[in-house]
Amino acid sequence: MTESDTIRIAEADDVEACVQLAEARRALYETFEPRFWRRAENAAEMSRLWFAHLFAKAEVLALVAELEGEVRGFLIAQSTPSPPVYDPGGRTALIDDFVVEQGRWMTLGAQLLIEARQRLRAAGYAQIVVVGARQDEDKTGLLEATDLSLASTWWTAAT
C-alpha cells in the first residue's frame, strides 16, 4: 500500500460511493448473464438501505479501499451457516459484496481481501466464500492469484 491508499472500516458516509461502485459492477454482470444478473429497477435504492444497515452492524465486516481520498472499492463479509452435512472446521464468512473500480483488482482488491482475511481469521473464522461471476475475468484473476480455490458453480436457464 502507498501512503495515499487506505483500507478501513466502512462508515455511513461511504454508502453512496459503494452504491455507485456496485451499480457499475451490476451493469457489467448483466452483460454476462442477462436473466440471472438482471438489475431490479430499484437496485440502487435497495443497496443504499442494505449497505447502511450492514455498515452499522458490529458483527459484519465492511471495509472500504480509499485511493487519494476517494472510495474505490469495498468488501462486505457476513457470517453464514455451513450446510449441516459439511464441516469446514469453524465458522464461514460469506463475501458476496466485493467490488473495486475496473483495473484495480490486483491492487486495491488484493489489499481488501488480505485485510478481510486477517480480520476474519482473528475473529475465529475458518473459511471465506467469495461470490463472483465466472465471466468477471479481473475479479477471477485476483481470486486465482491468491490461495482461494474454486469450490462450486451455479448454472441457470429459463424454466
ZAZAZA-741401 format. One line per 5 residues: number of its first residue (from 1); their letters; for each residue x, z, y of C-alpha. Coordinates in nm, 4 decimals. Layout:
N
NUM> a> X Z Y | ...;
END
This chain:
159
1> mtesd> 0.0000 0.0000 0.0000 | 0.1144 -0.0684 0.3517 | 0.0637 0.1662 0.6456 | -0.2424 -0.0340 0.7511 | -0.4067 -0.0132 0.4035;
6> tiria> -0.6169 0.2905 0.3215 | -0.8177 0.3867 0.0146 | -1.0562 0.6691 0.0962 | -1.3892 0.8256 0.0060 | -1.6806 0.6192 0.1363;
11> eaddv> -1.8850 0.7615 0.4219 | -2.2305 0.6877 0.5626 | -2.0726 0.4742 0.8358 | -1.9319 0.2423 0.5643 | -2.2703 0.1422 0.4226;
16> eacvq> -2.3219 -0.1697 0.6355 | -1.9752 -0.3106 0.5658 | -2.0272 -0.2523 0.1930 | -2.3668 -0.4225 0.2045 | -2.2117 -0.7286 0.3707;
21> laear> -1.9411 -0.7459 0.1043 | -2.1995 -0.7064 -0.1722 | -2.4212 -0.9785 -0.0267 | -2.1317 -1.2250 -0.0149 | -2.0459 -1.1463 -0.3778;
26> ralye> -2.4117 -1.1811 -0.4818 | -2.4230 -1.5279 -0.3257 | -2.1208 -1.6249 -0.5343 | -2.2609 -1.4711 -0.8538 | -2.5880 -1.6543 -0.8070;
31> tfepr> -2.3972 -1.9824 -0.8377 | -2.2601 -1.8651 -1.1737 | -2.5932 -1.7830 -1.3354 | -2.8934 -1.8525 -1.1059 | -3.1532 -1.6672 -1.3133;
36> fwrra> -2.9663 -1.3507 -1.4112 | -2.7878 -1.3026 -1.0763 | -3.0729 -1.4277 -0.8512 | -3.0850 -1.2132 -0.5395 | -3.4079 -1.0382 -0.4518;
41> enaae> -3.5471 -1.1103 -0.1057 | -3.4819 -0.7527 -0.0011 | -3.1448 -0.7139 -0.1751 | -2.9547 -0.6171 0.1394 | -3.2065 -0.3504 0.2384;
46> msrlw> -3.2177 -0.2111 -0.1141 | -2.8371 -0.1974 -0.1132 | -2.8380 -0.0104 0.2180 | -3.0668 0.2555 0.0730 | -2.8827 0.2709 -0.2607;
51> fahlf> -2.5328 0.2912 -0.1118 | -2.6402 0.5584 0.1407 | -2.7879 0.7572 -0.1481 | -2.4769 0.7198 -0.3662 | -2.2271 0.7906 -0.0871;
56> akaev> -2.3997 1.1259 -0.0282 | -2.3812 1.2388 -0.3935 | -2.0843 1.4610 -0.4789 | -2.0920 1.3541 -0.8460 | -2.0498 0.9844 -0.7565;
61> lalva> -1.7055 0.8465 -0.6815 | -1.7442 0.5985 -0.3956 | -1.4230 0.4579 -0.2474 | -1.3563 0.2022 0.0252 | -1.0464 -0.0024 0.0951;
66> elege> -0.9601 -0.0445 0.4607 | -0.7222 -0.3030 0.5964 | -0.6366 -0.2932 0.9655 | -0.9256 -0.0515 1.0245 | -1.1945 -0.2636 0.8563;
71> vrgfl> -1.3620 -0.2051 0.5202 | -1.2546 -0.4965 0.2990 | -1.3624 -0.3608 -0.0386 | -1.5410 -0.0816 -0.2212 | -1.5843 0.0691 -0.5657;
76> iaqst> -1.8597 0.2982 -0.6913 | -1.8214 0.4884 -1.0201 | -2.1011 0.6907 -1.1773 | -2.1244 0.8906 -1.4963 | -2.3160 0.7075 -1.7678;
81> psppv> -2.4075 0.8249 -2.1155 | -2.2409 0.6573 -2.4090 | -2.4776 0.5347 -2.6812 | -2.5226 0.8155 -2.9347 | -2.3664 0.6037 -3.2102;
86> ydpgg> -2.0321 0.5782 -3.0241 | -1.7841 0.8473 -2.9275 | -1.5277 0.7325 -2.6678 | -1.3699 1.0782 -2.6664 | -1.5314 1.2056 -2.3497;
91> rtali> -1.7364 1.1038 -2.0504 | -1.7747 0.7415 -1.9409 | -1.7723 0.6241 -1.5785 | -1.9592 0.3022 -1.5050 | -1.8107 0.0920 -1.2250;
96> ddfvv> -2.0915 -0.1512 -1.1519 | -2.0415 -0.1935 -0.7768 | -1.6832 -0.3105 -0.7253 | -1.6322 -0.5739 -0.4569 | -1.3453 -0.6851 -0.2365;
101> eqgrw> -1.3063 -0.9747 0.0015 | -1.2180 -1.3056 -0.1604 | -0.8434 -1.3334 -0.2158 | -0.7812 -0.9567 -0.2107 | -0.8451 -0.8633 -0.5751;
106> mtlga> -0.4799 -0.8306 -0.6761 | -0.4024 -0.6150 -0.3713 | -0.6976 -0.4117 -0.2427 | -0.8920 -0.4459 -0.5674 | -0.5950 -0.3168 -0.7650;
111> qllie> -0.5486 -0.0261 -0.5223 | -0.9154 0.0701 -0.5513 | -0.9031 0.0570 -0.9302 | -0.5823 0.2627 -0.9517 | -0.7223 0.5295 -0.7191;
116> arqrl> -1.0551 0.5435 -0.9031 | -0.8872 0.5781 -1.2416 | -0.6625 0.8591 -1.1188 | -0.9570 1.0493 -0.9728 | -1.1781 0.9927 -1.2756;
121> raagy> -0.9024 1.0975 -1.5164 | -0.8503 1.4162 -1.3124 | -1.2266 1.4805 -1.3331 | -1.2146 1.4621 -1.7132 | -1.3443 1.1110 -1.7806;
126> aqivv> -1.2224 0.9436 -2.0980 | -1.3063 0.5826 -2.0135 | -1.4279 0.3437 -1.7473 | -1.6593 0.0471 -1.7960 | -1.6309 -0.2200 -1.5256;
131> vgarq> -1.9094 -0.4751 -1.4746 | -1.8372 -0.8278 -1.3581 | -1.9412 -1.1870 -1.4064 | -1.7492 -1.3822 -1.6673 | -1.7021 -1.6677 -1.4191;
136> dedkt> -1.5602 -1.4394 -1.1471 | -1.2029 -1.5551 -1.2038 | -1.0467 -1.3413 -0.9303 | -1.2010 -1.0139 -1.0442 | -1.1457 -1.1016 -1.4101;
141> gllea> -0.7828 -1.1790 -1.3300 | -0.7359 -0.8301 -1.1907 | -0.9025 -0.6657 -1.4895 | -0.6945 -0.8712 -1.7316 | -0.3746 -0.7858 -1.5410;
146> tdlsl> -0.4408 -0.4144 -1.5934 | -0.4756 -0.2420 -1.9262 | -0.8516 -0.2948 -1.9438 | -0.9849 -0.4782 -2.2475 | -1.2924 -0.6949 -2.2834;
151> astww> -1.5433 -0.4885 -2.4810 | -1.8761 -0.6684 -2.4508 | -2.0521 -0.9783 -2.3180 | -2.4137 -1.0471 -2.2289 | -2.5854 -1.3797 -2.2933;
156> taat> -2.9006 -1.4837 -2.1109 | -3.1684 -1.7545 -2.1236 | -3.5228 -1.8115 -2.0095 | -3.7856 -1.6870 -2.2541;
END
